[in-house]
Amino acid sequence: METNYKIGIEVELFLQPNDNVYTSKEDFAKELVSSYRQIKENVHLMHLDLDECPYFGPNRLTEWTMEEDCSLETDRPGQIDAEFSSPVMYHSNPLWRRSVGSVFKHLRTLASLQVNHSCGFHVHISKQERPWTLEDLKRVSRAILYFESSMELVVPEHRRGNNYTVELRRGPGLTAEIDAFRWVEFVVRFINSARNIGTRWGLSQYRRDVLGLHKFLCDYPVPNSNPNLLEPLFAGKTGVLEPRRLGQLTPEQARRLRDKDDEAKNKNTIKEKWSLIPM
């Protein structure tokens, strides 16, 4: 069975500029992207694509994108909300980690990185060589349902009951590359194990609690992976926790959800990138 995957990530966070010389969000963003593009050692370039500063360059789908996300809610004066969408990358190639690390390193040179309950980290994944089969999708879906109440304990409390991502992609906002590596490890291993043993009989061999989920993730190796990255996600956690029901949205929550849906219809950068082979 194929064990190599393509991945893409979306990082949502707030930037608090180290200097007060910027007169607008756009000025700071332009400086951040311009200075990043001057670093010759970077694996991928970056461009800026804001509503007030759209980008139509020829390499827009093979570079990092700094853009906006209407679901982010600032909670401190001077914060700049931002989402960074990666190009599609080969998980089996260690260069993807260098690419992610270079982005976080550069952000830290210009700003304090901050997150709150509205920030998330999303991992997108596909098989490297072939499209998903119907059997792949059935096995992944079974595994998500089977381990739903244990995954509820693995994600941070503030990501439980999230109105935007109610399935597997509930990674928290993060400010360091090592945490990005952990959640990529979790998703890639979960998908790989599900494809291998995500039948009714196969899943029945595992406990449905946190310990069973951890074993499930570690039983099927993935190239260029490190199971030790998972340990902090599971530390001190046992048992299961039934997912929260979303219930009736408040008028404000419903408005934000409509805004997010409209935003995705108008522009979905990571989806556009997915049809391309990464450099």
N, C-alpha and C positions, 0 to 999 in steps of 0.2 A: 504494500500500500504506500502511495506517495506520502512522504512526511515533510516535504518542503512547502513553505507558504510565502505568500506576499502579504505585507502588512502596510497599513497607513494609520496615522494617529492624529487626533485633534486635541490640542492642549488649550484649555480655557483658564485664564487667570487675569490678575490685575497687576499693572506696573505702576510703581510709585517712583517717578524719576529722581535720580540722585541730585540733579541740578535743577534749579528753578528758572532756567534760561529759556524754556520753551513756552511760546505764547499760545499754543493750541495742541490738541491731541495729534493733529495731522503733522505738525512740525516735529514733534518727538518721534512719531512713527517713521517719518521720512529719514531722520537721522539714524534711527536704529537699523533700518533696512539698508541704508546706504553704507554705513560703517560695516555691517555684516558682509556685504557683497565685496568689500575690499580685502577680506581675509582669504588668502590664496589657498590655505590648507583645508578649507571647508569642503565637505563631500558634495553638498548641494547648495545652490544659491537660494536667495530669498527675495520675494517681491512684496509690495504693499498693494492691497486691493480693498480700499475702503469705499463706502458709498460716495463720499466727497472726493475720492481720489482713486478711481477705478484703474485697473491694469489690464492691458490688452496685448502684452508682449508675446513673442513667439514661443517662449519656454514656460508659460504660466502653469502648465500642468506637470512639469518635471522639477519644479522648485518648491521650497517652502512658501507658504502664503500667510501673511499677517492680515487678518481681516476682523470684522465685527461679528458679534453674536447678540441678538436682542434679548436672550434669556439671562444675560449677566446683569447682576444688580450690585452696583458699587455701594460701599458702606463707609468710605472714608474720603475726606476732601482730597482732591488732587489725584485720585486713582484714575488710571487709564485702562479701560476694559479691552481685552484682546483675545483673539483665538488664533492659534498657529496650526495650520494644516500641513502635514508633511506630504512629500511626494510618495508614490507607491514604492516600497522598498522590499528587497529580498530578505526574509528573516534568516536564511541560512548563511548570508554574507555578513560578517561582523561589522562591516562599514555602516550598517544602519544605526548601530549604537553610537558610533563616532559622530554621525550626522545629528542625532538627537542631542548628544552631549554638547556639541558645539553651539547649538541654539541656546540651550539653558545657560551655558557659560557666558555667551555674549549678552544675554538678557541681564545677567547679574552684574555685568560691568557698567550698565547704564541705569539700573533701577533695582528697587526692592521688589521681590516677587511675592505676591499675596493672593490668597484664595478665601472664599467663603462658601456658604451652602449652595450658592447658585452655580459654582464652577464644577466642571466635570472633566473627565479624561476618557476619550473614546478610542477604542481599538477596532480597526476594520481589517478583515482577513479574507483571503481567498486561497485556493490551492495555486501552487506556482505554475503548473503546466496545463491543467485541465479544468473545465468548469465543474461546479458542484453537480453531483448526481442527485436524483430524487432520494436514493437511499442515504446519501450523506445528510441531506436535510432532515430526513425522518429521524436519523440517529442523533443528530445535534438537538433537535426539538425534544426528543424523549429525555435526553440527558439534562437539558435545562429544566424540564418539569420535575424530573426525578430528584435533582439536587437543589430545587428552588429554595427550600426552607433552610438549607445549610449555607447557600450563597448569601442569603439574607443576613447571616451573621458575619460573613467575610467582609462585605462592604461596610463602610463607616455608617454610623447611625443616621447622619444627616442625608445620606443618599437613599435611605429606605423610603418607599412610598413616593419616589420622584415622579413628577407628572410627565416628564419628557422621555425618560428611558425606563421602561417598565420590565425589560427583559434582562439580558446579560451585560449590557454596556453601561454599567453604573459606577465605573471607576470614579474616585473622588478627584476634585481639583488638586493639583500638586505643583510643587515649586522646585523639584530636584529631579535630575535625570534618572537616578537610581530607582525612584518610585515609578517612573514611567516604565523602566525595564521590568519591574515586578509585575505590573498589570499586563504588559505585553506577554510576559511569561505565563501568567494565569490564563489568558485568553487562548494563546496558541496551544498550550497543553490541554486545555479543556476541549477545544475543537478536535485536536488530534486523538485524544482518548475517546471522545464520543464517536468519531468515525470508525475507530477500531472495535469498540465493544458496546456501542449504544443500542443494542437490541434489548428486548424485554428480559431475556434470560441473562445477557451479559451484565446489565445494570443490577440485576437482583443479587449478584455476587458482592455488592458493595453496600455497606451501611449508608443510610441516607443523611447521616449527621456530618459534622465538620470533619471528623477523622476519616469517614468514608470518602468524602470529597477529596481530601488531601491524597489519599491512596490512589484514587481514580486518576488524579492529575499526574502522579509520579509513575504509574505503571507502564506508560508507553512513551519512550524517549523521543525527543525531537532534536534534530541537528542544531548545533550552536545554541543550546539552551543550558540553563543552570537551575536545577530544582531548589538550590539553597535560596534563590531569590524569593521563593514563595513563603519562607518561614515567618517573616514579620506579619504577613497577611493572616496567618493562622495562629500566631502566638497567643496563648491564654484563652482560646475560644474552643468551646465544646458544645455538643448538643445541636439543636435546631431552633429556628425561630420562624414562625409562620409569617408570610409576607403581609404587609398592611394592605387593606383594601383602599383604593383611591377615593371612593365615595364621590359625593357631589362637589364639583369645583366651585369655589367662590367666584363672583363676577370678575375679580381681578385676575385670578388664576386662569379662568376661561379666556380672558382677553389676551394674556401673555401666551397662552397656547395657540390661539389664532394667529398672533403676530409671528410666532416661531414657525408655524405651518406656512404662512405667507412668505416668510424669509426663505424657507427651504425650497419653495416652488420657484422663486425668482433666481436663487443662486445656491447651488450645492457643490462647492468646490471639490470636496473629497470624492464625491461621486463622479464628477467629470474626470478626475485624475485616474480613476480606477481602470479605464480601458487601455491605459498606456503601460508599456514595459519600462520599469525604472532603469536609470543609468547605473 
